[in-house]
Amino acid sequence: MVKPNKELKNWYYHRDLINYYAFNLTPQCSILNIHHGNDIFRDSLKYKNYKSVNISKKSIFPDKKFDFIFISDSLSVVRDIQSLFHKLKKCSSPNTRLIVNYHNYFWLPFLKIAVKLGIKDPQKYTNWLNTDDVINLLSIENYQIIKVGQRLLIPVYIPVISYFINRYIAYFPVINKLCFTNYLISRPVNDNKIYDQTVSVIIPVRNESGNIENTIKRLPKLGKHTEIIFIEGYSSDNTWDKIIRVQNKYKKLDIKVFKQQGIGKADAVRLGFIKARGNILMILDADLTVPPEELTKFYEAINKDKGEFINGCRLVYPVQKEAMQFLNTVANHLFSTILSWILNIKIKDTLCGTKVISKKNYLHIARNRKYFGDFDPFGDFDLIFGAAKLNLKYTEIPIHYQSRKYGHTNISRFKHGWLLLKMTIFALFKLKFV
């Protein structure tokens, strides 16, 4: 957290801005700050690859790509915001995060009073936009919206009170509409021609002997090459032998097999991701409750840049009888609603095992894992929270959830509920109350 310089005007508000932007950055990233007036970030963010452009002067945008672009409290003085977003695309790639913050119109009368009292410097407002206006302008210029949110119910320092209300109260629904600061995170969509990519399908297996060959038969060809990786973990049946037989039988397919050394599905998935050579990584559960044929939808979504982290959703189409019990369905809906609020993204199903991400973005999550620690035995939340922290574009693909045809589930339904509760509380303090 940035320490306040209480000699500066509006130090409390500026400190919150700096801390918020810093929270979203990644190590060794490049930053372009579009500002007017003083640059509040330059001395606080110790990044070597930092460039600022003052839009109150006739400045030329640098002809290079940046990882992050800031527009902080500047949209209100820009004459043509759409043109600004258009020009910034030459400084951007689909991996760039554009972070914008702007004042809530509700606070305009208070800002005028603050200027008269000398608390705030006078400023000529050319525009006063709401969030829908900003989203519309970004969408016209082909940006994807990743997150929208609010901060600071009390933008001035009142000992104890400001900290408590801004950290714990300001984020709650309805109350957050009164916050002083609106923020929005987006990214430019890939306008270039899309080429087929290589794919690695990771299949963690434990006591799934009866599903192994069926998985191979039903798995579609994905991209220009499909690598299939089985990670076997301490099966008590003949799953390992079955995998070896299938590997020998289907020699024309690129099938790799590894024995898990650690414990839990998360460990198996991480091993598979490390061994994978594909550009795109997919997780497919061996119980076949998610039809392998539907992986084509996931590939098309990520390859056409519809999202950067693609998650399956079991709660749209009708679910086969016995595939998901009523209490599990209710719990999934409840916790998904809560997590959507915590993560500031629309998420409908957290525990669908089918997830897709590029290897490049997964490696970013792995490098950033120390922020969360080793907290998730199944791996679903490790990826979801990691993607949310990196502001990856989240997209859900509805799937037709099937009942298991062979074997028994390896997960207790009550453990699932307890896990959801723990993960929700964990995310609250790691991603919301920050």
C-alpha positions in Angstrom: 0.0 0.0 0.0 1.2 3.5 -0.9 2.0 5.6 2.2 0.1 9.0 2.2 1.8 12.3 1.8 -0.6 14.4 3.9 0.9 17.6 2.6 -0.7 17.0 -0.8 -4.2 18.2 -1.6 -6.7 15.2 -1.8 -3.9 12.8 -0.6 -6.4 10.3 0.6 -8.3 10.1 -2.7 -5.1 9.9 -4.7 -3.6 7.2 -2.4 -6.7 5.1 -3.1 -6.3 5.6 -6.8 -2.7 4.6 -6.8 -3.3 1.5 -4.6 -6.1 0.4 -6.9 -4.1 0.7 -10.1 -1.1 -0.9 -8.4 -3.2 -3.9 -7.4 -4.0 -4.6 -11.0 -0.5 -4.4 -12.3 1.9 -7.4 -13.0 5.6 -7.4 -12.3 7.9 -5.9 -15.0 4.9 -4.7 -17.0 4.9 -1.6 -19.3 2.6 1.3 -18.5 1.2 4.2 -20.5 -0.5 6.8 -18.4 -2.9 9.2 -20.2 -3.4 12.2 -17.8 -4.0 15.9 -17.6 -2.3 18.1 -15.0 0.0 16.4 -12.6 1.0 12.8 -13.0 0.2 11.2 -9.6 1.5 7.8 -10.6 5.0 8.4 -11.8 6.7 8.7 -8.4 4.5 6.1 -6.7 4.7 3.2 -9.2 8.3 2.1 -9.5 8.2 0.6 -13.0 11.1 1.1 -15.4 8.9 0.9 -18.5 6.6 3.8 -17.7 5.5 6.5 -20.1 3.0 9.3 -19.6 1.2 11.5 -22.0 -0.4 14.8 -20.9 -3.6 15.2 -23.0 -4.0 18.8 -21.9 -1.0 19.5 -24.2 -0.5 18.5 -27.9 1.3 15.2 -27.2 2.1 12.4 -29.5 1.3 8.9 -28.4 4.3 6.5 -28.4 4.4 4.0 -31.3 4.7 0.9 -29.2 2.6 -1.6 -27.3 1.9 -1.4 -23.6 0.7 -4.0 -21.1 -1.4 -1.4 -19.2 -2.9 2.0 -20.2 -4.3 4.3 -17.5 -6.9 7.0 -18.1 -7.4 8.4 -14.6 -9.9 11.3 -14.0 -9.2 12.5 -17.6 -12.2 11.5 -19.7 -14.1 14.6 -18.4 -11.7 17.0 -20.2 -11.3 15.0 -23.4 -13.2 16.7 -26.3 -13.6 13.5 -28.4 -13.4 10.3 -26.2 -14.1 7.9 -29.1 -11.2 9.3 -31.0 -9.0 8.9 -28.0 -10.0 5.2 -27.6 -9.3 4.7 -31.3 -5.8 6.3 -31.1 -4.9 4.2 -28.1 -5.3 1.0 -30.2 -2.0 1.6 -31.8 -0.4 1.4 -28.3 -2.4 -1.7 -27.5 -2.6 -5.4 -28.2 -5.3 -8.0 -27.1 -3.0 -8.5 -24.0 -3.3 -4.8 -23.0 -5.5 -3.8 -20.1 -7.1 -0.3 -20.4 -8.0 0.9 -16.9 -10.3 4.0 -16.7 -11.7 5.8 -13.7 -14.1 8.7 -13.6 -16.3 10.5 -11.1 -19.8 9.6 -10.2 -22.3 12.3 -11.5 -24.0 12.1 -8.1 -21.0 13.9 -6.6 -21.0 16.9 -9.0 -22.7 19.3 -6.5 -20.2 18.3 -3.8 -17.3 18.8 -6.1 -18.5 22.3 -6.8 -18.7 23.0 -3.1 -15.2 21.5 -2.7 -13.8 23.9 -5.3 -15.3 26.9 -3.5 -13.9 25.8 -0.2 -10.4 25.4 -1.8 -10.4 21.6 -1.1 -10.3 20.8 -4.8 -8.6 22.5 -7.7 -11.0 24.1 -10.2 -11.5 22.0 -13.4 -13.4 22.6 -16.6 -15.5 19.6 -17.4 -16.1 19.1 -21.1 -18.1 15.8 -20.5 -19.7 14.0 -17.6 -20.2 10.4 -18.6 -21.9 7.5 -16.8 -20.7 3.9 -17.1 -23.1 3.1 -19.9 -21.7 5.9 -22.0 -18.1 4.7 -21.5 -19.0 1.1 -22.3 -20.8 2.2 -25.5 -17.8 4.2 -26.7 -15.4 1.4 -25.9 -17.7 -1.1 -27.7 -17.9 1.1 -30.8 -14.0 0.9 -31.0 -14.1 -2.9 -30.5 -13.0 -3.1 -26.9 -14.2 -6.0 -24.7 -15.4 -5.0 -21.2 -13.8 -7.1 -18.5 -14.8 -5.4 -15.2 -16.9 -2.5 -14.0 -17.0 -1.3 -10.4 -17.0 1.5 -7.9 -14.8 2.7 -5.0 -14.8 5.2 -2.2 -18.0 6.1 -0.4 -16.1 8.7 1.6 -13.3 10.3 -0.6 -11.8 12.3 2.3 -9.8 11.1 5.3 -11.8 10.7 8.6 -9.8 8.5 11.0 -11.1 5.0 11.4 -14.5 5.8 9.7 -13.1 6.3 6.2 -11.1 3.1 6.3 -14.0 0.9 7.6 -16.7 2.3 5.3 -14.6 2.4 2.2 -13.1 -1.0 2.7 -16.1 -3.0 3.9 -19.4 -1.1 3.3 -18.9 0.8 0.0 -18.9 -2.4 -2.2 -22.3 -3.7 -1.3 -25.1 -3.5 -3.9 -27.1 -0.3 -4.0 -24.7 1.4 -1.7 -21.9 1.1 -4.3 -24.0 3.3 -6.7 -23.2 6.2 -4.4 -19.5 5.8 -4.5 -17.3 8.7 -5.7 -15.2 6.7 -8.2 -16.3 4.5 -11.1 -13.8 2.3 -12.8 -13.8 0.1 -15.8 -11.2 -2.4 -17.2 -11.3 -3.4 -20.9 -9.1 -4.7 -23.7 -9.0 -4.3 -27.4 -10.3 -7.3 -29.4 -7.9 -8.9 -31.8 -8.6 -7.4 -35.3 -6.0 -9.5 -37.0 -6.6 -12.7 -39.0 -7.2 -15.7 -36.7 -5.0 -18.8 -37.3 -5.6 -22.3 -36.0 -3.5 -23.1 -32.9 -2.2 -26.2 -31.2 -4.3 -27.6 -28.3 -3.5 -29.8 -25.3 -6.4 -31.5 -23.6 -5.6 -32.4 -19.9 -7.6 -35.3 -18.5 -7.1 -36.0 -14.8 -8.2 -39.6 -14.0 -8.7 -41.7 -10.9 -10.7 -44.9 -11.0 -12.1 -44.2 -14.5 -11.1 -47.4 -16.3 -14.5 -47.7 -18.0 -14.3 -44.2 -19.5 -10.8 -44.1 -21.0 -11.4 -45.5 -24.5 -14.7 -43.7 -24.8 -13.0 -40.4 -24.1 -10.5 -41.0 -26.9 -13.2 -42.1 -29.4 -15.4 -39.0 -28.7 -12.7 -36.4 -28.4 -12.8 -34.2 -31.6 -9.8 -32.9 -33.4 -9.1 -29.4 -32.2 -7.0 -26.8 -33.9 -4.0 -27.8 -36.1 -2.9 -30.4 -33.6 -4.5 -32.0 -30.6 -2.3 -33.3 -27.8 -4.1 -35.6 -25.3 -2.5 -35.8 -21.8 -3.8 -38.3 -19.2 -2.7 -37.7 -15.6 -3.4 -40.8 -13.5 -3.7 -40.4 -9.7 -3.6 -43.4 -7.4 -6.4 -45.4 -8.9 -7.5 -48.6 -7.2 -8.8 -50.2 -10.4 -7.0 -50.9 -13.6 -7.2 -47.3 -14.9 -3.4 -47.1 -15.5 -3.3 -50.3 -17.5 -6.3 -49.2 -19.5 -4.6 -45.9 -20.5 -1.5 -47.7 -21.6 -3.6 -50.1 -23.8 -5.5 -47.2 -25.3 -2.2 -45.3 -26.0 -0.8 -48.3 -27.8 -4.1 -48.9 -29.7 -4.5 -45.3 -31.0 -0.9 -44.7 -32.0 -1.9 -42.2 -34.7 -3.1 -39.9 -31.9 -0.7 -37.8 -29.8 -1.4 -39.4 -26.4 0.8 -38.8 -23.4 0.5 -40.5 -20.0 1.9 -39.4 -16.6 1.5 -40.7 -13.1 0.7 -38.0 -10.5 3.2 -37.6 -7.7 1.3 -35.2 -5.6 -2.3 -35.3 -4.3 -5.6 -33.8 -5.6 -7.0 -32.7 -8.9 -5.3 -29.3 -8.7 -1.9 -31.0 -8.6 -2.8 -33.3 -11.5 -4.0 -30.3 -13.6 -0.8 -28.4 -12.9 1.3 -31.4 -13.9 -0.6 -31.7 -17.1 -0.2 -27.9 -17.9 3.5 -28.1 -17.3 3.9 -31.1 -19.6 1.6 -29.6 -22.3 3.1 -28.3 -25.5 -0.1 -26.8 -27.0 -0.8 -23.0 -27.2 -4.2 -23.6 -25.8 -4.8 -25.7 -22.6 -8.1 -27.5 -21.9 -9.3 -29.5 -18.9 -11.7 -32.4 -19.5 -13.0 -34.5 -16.7 -12.8 -38.2 -17.4 -16.2 -38.9 -16.0 -17.6 -37.6 -19.3 -20.4 -35.6 -17.6 -19.3 -32.9 -20.0 -19.5 -34.3 -23.6 -16.0 -34.3 -25.2 -17.7 -33.3 -28.5 -18.5 -29.9 -27.0 -14.8 -28.9 -26.6 -15.1 -27.6 -30.2 -17.2 -24.7 -28.8 -14.5 -23.9 -26.3 -11.8 -23.9 -29.0 -13.8 -21.7 -31.3 -14.4 -19.2 -28.4 -10.8 -18.8 -27.4 -9.4 -18.9 -30.9 -11.7 -16.2 -32.1 -10.8 -14.1 -29.1 -14.2 -14.2 -27.5 -12.5 -14.6 -24.1 -9.1 -15.4 -22.5 -10.4 -17.7 -19.8 -13.3 -19.9 -21.0 -15.3 -21.8 -18.4 -18.1 -24.3 -18.9 -21.6 -23.7 -17.5 -23.8 -26.6 -16.5 -26.7 -24.4 -15.4 -28.2 -23.2 -18.7 -29.4 -26.3 -20.5 -31.5 -29.0 -18.8 -29.4 -31.3 -16.7 -29.8 -35.1 -17.0 -31.5 -36.8 -14.2 -29.1 -37.6 -11.3 -26.3 -35.5 -12.9 -26.7 -32.8 -10.3 -28.9 -33.0 -7.1 -31.3 -30.2 -6.2 -29.3 -28.9 -3.3 -26.1 -28.8 -5.4 -28.0 -26.8 -8.0 -29.3 -24.3 -5.4 -25.8 -23.9 -3.8 -24.2 -23.4 -7.2 -26.7 -20.6 -8.1 -26.3 -18.9 -4.7 -22.5 -19.0 -4.6 -22.2 -18.0 -8.2 -24.2 -14.9 -7.5 -22.0 -14.0 -4.6 -18.8 -14.7 -6.5 -20.0 -12.5 -9.4 -20.3 -9.6 -7.0 -16.9 -10.3 -5.4 -15.0 -10.7 -8.7 -17.0 -8.0 -10.6 -17.6 -10.5 -13.5 -20.8 -12.4 -14.4 -20.1 -16.0 -13.4 -22.9 -18.6 -13.4 -21.1 -21.9 -12.6 -17.8 -22.1 -10.7 -17.4 -25.8 -10.4 -17.7 -27.0 -14.0 -14.5 -29.0 -14.6 -14.1 -27.9 -18.2 -11.8 -24.8 -18.4 -9.8 -23.4 -21.2 -6.9 -20.9 -21.2 -3.8 -20.1 -23.3 -0.5 -21.5 -22.0 0.9 -18.0 -22.0 -1.9 -16.7 -19.6 -1.7 -19.9 -17.5 2.0 -19.2 -16.9 1.1 -15.6 -15.8 -1.3 -17.2 -13.3 1.3 -19.6 -12.0 3.8 -16.8 -11.5 1.2 -14.8 -9.6 0.1 -17.7 -7.5 2.1 -16.6 -4.5 -0.5 -13.8 -4.0 -3.2 -16.4 -3.1 -1.0 -19.3 -1.9 -1.8 -23.0 -2.3 -5.4 -22.8 -1.2 -7.5 -24.9 -3.6 -7.3 -28.8 -3.7 -9.5 -29.0 -6.8 -7.9 -26.2 -8.9 -11.1 -24.6 -10.1 -10.7 -21.5 -7.9 -7.0 -21.4 -8.4 -7.7 -20.7 -12.1 -10.8 -18.5 -11.6 -9.3 -16.3 -9.0 -6.0 -16.2 -10.8 -7.7 -15.1 -14.0 -9.7 -12.5 -12.1 -6.6 -11.0 -10.5 -5.0 -10.7 -14.0 -8.2 -9.2 -15.4 -8.5 -11.9 -18.1 -11.7 -11.7 -20.1 -14.0 -14.3 -18.6 -16.4 -16.2 -21.0 -18.8 -19.0 -20.2 -19.9 -21.7 -22.7 -23.1 -23.6 -21.8 -22.7 -27.3 -21.9 -25.1 -30.3 -21.8 -24.3 -31.8 -18.4 -24.7 -35.6 -18.4 -25.1 -38.2 -15.7 -22.1 -40.4 -15.0 -22.2 -43.7 -16.9 -19.3 -45.5 -15.2 -18.0 -45.5 -11.6 -18.7 -43.1 -8.8 -17.9 -39.5 -8.2 -14.6 -38.8 -6.4 -15.9 -35.7 -4.6 -18.3 -35.5 -1.7 -21.3 -33.2 -2.4 -21.1 -31.8 1.2 -17.3 -31.2 0.7 -18.3 -29.2 -2.4 -20.6 -27.0 -0.4 -18.0 -26.4 2.3 -15.4 -25.7 -0.4 -17.6 -23.1 -2.0 -18.1 -21.3 1.3 -14.4 -21.3 2.1 -13.5 -20.1 -1.3 -16.1 -17.3 -1.2 -14.7 -16.0 2.1 -11.2 -16.3 0.8 -12.0 -14.3 -2.4 -13.8 -11.6 -0.3 -10.6 -10.6 1.4 -8.2 -11.2 -1.4 -10.1 -9.6 -4.3 -12.9 -7.5 -2.9 -12.0 -5.8 0.3 -8.7 -4.5 -1.0 
